[in-house]
Amino acid sequence: MDFINNYTFAITIVFIVLSALVAAFIRRRTKDKCLKDFSGDMVTVEDIAGKTIWGKLNVENTGIELVYSEKHRDKQGHDETSYILYKYEYHKIEALIRYHGELSESGKRKREKELKRTYHPALLRRVKRKIQNIFRTVRDSVMEVVNILISQAKRAAPAGGVLSSQDKYVSQIKQELMGSVGTSYEPLLERYIGRKVVLELIKGDKIFEYSGVLKDYTAEFIEIMDVNYKANGDEPARTADLVVPRKYGLVRHLGE
């Protein structure tokens, strides 16, 4: 009996350690690829209340940071040099805007090169994306198999008792893995990658339409390039690239 108890305890410890390592590894590597495209550039973040924040974008798996170009003193007299928005606050974002005119000269050249590669992509780029989508589909299928195997293992003895007693850690691993594959493959969007589309963006009780080139999408965001955009009604529209939450923005029409 003591041997069985010690064996069960050892399995539990190993399982906890492995779950922590897997979760930490996935958390460290997982960043939204639409947000990553703007990383290192000067970006304006517009929230759903109409507030705008401007700075150089840093992207981490737990959130984003806008680093100001110069120190800012708030009403309380505090010096501020950056603004942090955590991942659980992403629902407040209306749009991330990268204005073409605010990029450095090297940034402008890099952006123009990327736009040319994105708009009506070459055969090699299309093939590469199709291969990536195949791997994503396989990855999703593997996760379904993992879920089935874990469910079956819980019914088996004696391992089932150990797994059932560690439901918290099993769920943690599943959530981390599912989060890491959160591309949300969308066939309707996939066929329009690299083509001009019309984006509908919900702002309060109004809907605005923007024409641009669909570059990419993830589970949370859509990335559109070469849009005429203005964050405030008083300012003129400027050429920009957008990353908008799928909660507020959706591709409604093919634009060509």
Secondary structure, DSSP 8 states (H G I E B T S, - for coil): -HHHHHHHHHHHHHHHHHHHHHHHHHHHH---HHHHHTTTSEEEEEETTS-EEEEEEEEETTEEEEEEEEEEE-TTS-EEEEEEEEGGGGGGEEEEEEEGGGS-HHHHHHHHHHHHHHSS--HHHHHHHHHHHHHHHHHHHHHHHHHHHHHHHHHSTTHHHHHHHTHHHHHHHHHHHHHHTTT---HHHHTTTTSEEEEEEEETTEEEEEEEEEEEE-SSEEEEEEEEE-SSTTS--EEEEEEEETTTEEEEEE--
